[in-house]
Amino acid sequence: MRDDQAEAIAKYLGSMSHPIRLKILYQLLQGERTVGELRDRVATTGANLSQHLRVLRELGVVVSDKKANAVHNRIADKRFVELLHKMRRLFCPDEE
C-alpha cells in the first residue's frame, strides 16, 4: 500500500470515527433523509448534526440536495454502502 492510499483510507475511516456520524451513515443506508429526519433519528441537536454532516460532505461521503423547503442527504460514495454493510455483519450480527 502506498503512502497516499494509506492516508486516503485513514481519512475516510476517520469520517466514521464518531458515533453520531456512524449513526447518520447507517440512517442514510436506508435511503435519502432530510436534516430533520436525521436529527430525530440520531437524537442530536440541529447544530451538532450540521457539524457532522459538514465533515461527511467535505470528504465526499455524503451529498445534500435542496428540494422544496428541505435539504435531503444521501451517501455519495458507494464504497461506504458496502463497508457499512460489512461492518454491520461483523459487529451487529443480531441486526441482520
ZATINU-617756 format. One line per 4 residues: number of its first residue (from 0); their letters; for each residue x, y, z of N, C-alpha, C, O. Coordinates in steps of 0.05 Angstrom, whole numbers, always signed. Example, Ala and Ser with C-alpha at 12.3 -4.5 7.8 and 13.67 -1.06 7.14 Angstrom:
% residues 2
0 = as = +264/-114/+156/+246/-90/+156/+264/-66/+156/+285/-66/+169 | +257/-45/+142/+273/-21/+143/+258/+1/+157/+268/+23/+161 $
***
This chain:
% residues 96
0 = mrdd = +17/-23/+0/+0/+0/+0/+18/+25/+0/+37/+27/+16 | +12/+43/-18/+27/+68/-20/+18/+87/+3/-3/+84/+14 | +36/+106/+9/+30/+125/+30/+5/+141/+24/-12/+145/+42 | +1/+150/-1/-23/+165/-7/-49/+149/-4/-69/+160/+4 $
4 = qaea = -47/+123/-10/-70/+106/-6/-76/+103/+23/-100/+104/+32 | -56/+98/+39/-60/+95/+68/-72/+121/+80/-89/+119/+97 | -62/+144/+71/-73/+169/+81/-102/+173/+73/-119/+182/+90 | -109/+166/+49/-137/+168/+40/-155/+150/+55/-177/+158/+63 $
8 = iaky = -147/+125/+59/-163/+106/+74/-167/+116/+103/-189/+114/+114 | -145/+125/+116/-147/+135/+143/-166/+158/+145/-181/+161/+164 | -166/+176/+125/-184/+199/+125/-213/+190/+123/-230/+200/+138 | -218/+172/+105/-246/+162/+102/-255/+147/+127/-278/+151/+136 $
12 = lgsm = -238/+130/+138/-246/+116/+163/-250/+136/+186/-267/+132/+203 | -234/+157/+186/-237/+177/+206/-264/+191/+205/-275/+200/+225 | -275/+193/+181/-302/+205/+178/-323/+189/+192/-345/+200/+198 | -318/+164/+197/-337/+147/+211/-330/+142/+240/-343/+127/+254 $
16 = shpi = -309/+156/+250/-299/+150/+276/-315/+162/+299/-310/+156/+322 | -335/+178/+293/-352/+189/+314/-379/+175/+313/-390/+170/+292 | -389/+167/+336/-415/+152/+337/-437/+166/+323/-454/+153/+310 | -439/+192/+324/-462/+206/+311/-458/+204/+281/-478/+199/+267 $
20 = rlki = -434/+207/+270/-430/+205/+241/-436/+176/+232/-447/+172/+210 | -429/+157/+248/-434/+129/+241/-465/+124/+241/-475/+111/+223 | -479/+135/+260/-508/+133/+261/-521/+147/+237/-541/+137/+225 | -510/+170/+229/-520/+184/+206/-517/+166/+181/-536/+163/+166 $
24 = lyql = -494/+155/+178/-489/+138/+154/-507/+114/+154/-517/+106/+133 | -512/+102/+177/-530/+79/+178/-559/+87/+171/-574/+71/+160 | -567/+111/+179/-593/+121/+171/-595/+125/+141/-615/+119/+129 | -573/+135/+130/-573/+140/+101/-571/+115/+84/-577/+115/+61 $
28 = lqge = -562/+93/+97/-562/+67/+83/-591/+59/+75/-595/+46/+55 | -610/+68/+91/-638/+61/+86/-650/+79/+65/-673/+74/+56 | -636/+100/+57/-646/+118/+36/-641/+147/+44/-631/+153/+65 | -649/+164/+26/-646/+193/+29/-661/+202/+53/-684/+193/+58 $
32 = rtvg = -649/+220/+69/-662/+231/+93/-659/+261/+93/-639/+272/+85 | -680/+275/+103/-677/+304/+108/-661/+309/+133/-657/+291/+149 | -653/+333/+136/-638/+341/+160/-656/+336/+185/-647/+326/+205 | -681/+343/+183/-700/+339/+206/-703/+310/+213/-703/+303/+236 $
36 = elrd = -706/+293/+192/-708/+264/+198/-683/+253/+211/-684/+238/+230 | -660/+262/+201/-635/+253/+213/-632/+263/+242/-624/+247/+260 | -639/+288/+247/-637/+299/+274/-654/+282/+293/-645/+275/+315 | -678/+275/+285/-696/+260/+302/-686/+231/+306/-687/+221/+328 $
40 = rvat = -677/+219/+285/-669/+191/+287/-642/+187/+300/-637/+166/+312 | -625/+207/+298/-598/+205/+311/-599/+217/+339/-581/+212/+355 | -621/+231/+345/-625/+243/+372/-602/+262/+380/-588/+257/+400 | -599/+283/+364/-580/+303/+370/-592/+330/+363/-614/+332/+352 $
44 = tgan = -577/+351/+368/-587/+378/+362/-582/+384/+332/-565/+371/+319 | -596/+403/+322/-592/+411/+294/-564/+422/+289/-552/+415/+268 | -553/+437/+308/-526/+448/+304/-505/+426/+304/-487/+426/+288 | -509/+406/+322/-490/+384/+323/-491/+367/+298/-471/+359/+287 $
48 = lsqh = -516/+362/+289/-520/+347/+264/-506/+361/+240/-493/+348/+224 | -510/+387/+239/-498/+402/+217/-468/+400/+216/-456/+398/+195 | -456/+401/+240/-426/+398/+241/-417/+371/+230/-398/+369/+215 | -432/+350/+238/-424/+323/+230/-429/+319/+200/-414/+306/+186 $
52 = lrvl = -452/+330/+190/-457/+328/+161/-436/+343/+145/-429/+334/+123 | -427/+365/+155/-406/+381/+141/-381/+364/+138/-369/+364/+116 | -373/+350/+158/-349/+332/+156/-354/+311/+134/-336/+307/+118 | -377/+299/+134/-383/+278/+115/-384/+290/+86/-376/+277/+67 $
56 = relg = -395/+314/+84/-396/+327/+57/-369/+334/+47/-362/+330/+24 | -352/+346/+65/-326/+355/+56/-309/+332/+46/-292/+336/+28 | -313/+308/+56/-298/+284/+47/-312/+271/+22/-300/+253/+11 | -335/+281/+15/-349/+270/-8/-363/+244/-2/-371/+230/-21 $
60 = vvvs = -367/+238/+23/-381/+214/+31/-411/+218/+28/-426/+199/+20 | -421/+242/+35/-449/+248/+34/-453/+273/+16/-436/+291/+15 | -475/+273/+1/-483/+297/-14/-510/+306/-4/-527/+290/+4 | -515/+332/-7/-540/+343/+2/-552/+358/-22/-538/+372/-37 $
64 = dkka = -579/+356/-25/-593/+369/-46/-617/+383/-33/-631/+372/-17 | -621/+408/-40/-645/+423/-31/-668/+417/-49/-667/+421/-73 | -689/+407/-37/-714/+401/-51/-737/+414/-37/-743/+408/-13 | -749/+433/-50/-771/+449/-38/-759/+463/-13/-740/+479/-16 $
68 = navh = -770/+458/+10/-761/+471/+35/-743/+454/+52/-736/+462/+74 | -734/+431/+42/-718/+413/+58/-692/+406/+44/-690/+406/+19 | -672/+400/+60/-646/+391/+50/-646/+361/+53/-649/+350/+75 | -642/+347/+31/-641/+317/+31/-612/+308/+29/-596/+320/+14 $
72 = nria = -605/+288/+44/-578/+277/+45/-578/+248/+36/-597/+233/+41 | -556/+241/+23/-553/+213/+15/-523/+206/+14/-506/+224/+12 | -518/+181/+14/-490/+172/+12/-481/+174/-17/-495/+164/-35 | -459/+188/-21/-450/+193/-49/-429/+173/-57/-427/+165/-81 $
76 = dkrf = -414/+163/-38/-392/+145/-44/-401/+117/-38/-404/+109/-15 | -407/+102/-59/-419/+75/-57/-400/+55/-42/-410/+34/-33 | -375/+61/-40/-357/+44/-25/-366/+43/+4/-362/+23/+18 | -377/+65/+14/-386/+66/+42/-410/+48/+46/-414/+36/+68 $
80 = vell = -427/+45/+26/-450/+27/+28/-440/-2/+34/-450/-15/+52 | -422/-11/+18/-411/-38/+21/-396/-40/+48/-400/-60/+63 | -380/-20/+55/-366/-21/+80/-384/-21/+105/-380/-36/+123 | -405/-5/+104/-424/-4/+126/-439/-30/+129/-444/-40/+152 $
84 = hkmr = -447/-43/+107/-460/-69/+108/-441/-90/+121/-450/-106/+137 | -416/-89/+113/-397/-109/+124/-392/-104/+153/-391/-123/+169 | -390/-79/+161/-386/-73/+190/-410/-82/+206/-407/-92/+228 | -434/-78/+195/-458/-87/+210/-458/-117/+213/-465/-127/+235 $
88 = rlfc = -451/-131/+192/-450/-161/+194/-429/-170/+215/-434/-189/+229 | -406/-156/+216/-385/-164/+234/-391/-156/+263/-385/-172/+281 | -402/-132/+267/-404/-122/+294/-433/-123/+305/-437/-120/+330 | -453/-126/+288/-481/-126/+297/-495/-149/+285/-516/-145/+271 $
92 = pdee = -486/-174/+289/-498/-197/+275/-527/-201/+282/-542/-213/+267 | -536/-192/+305/-564/-195/+313/-583/-177/+298/-607/-181/+300 | -572/-158/+283/-589/-140/+267/-592/-149/+238/-608/-137/+224 | -578/-169/+230/-580/-178/+202/-605/-195/+198/-609/-205/+176 $
***
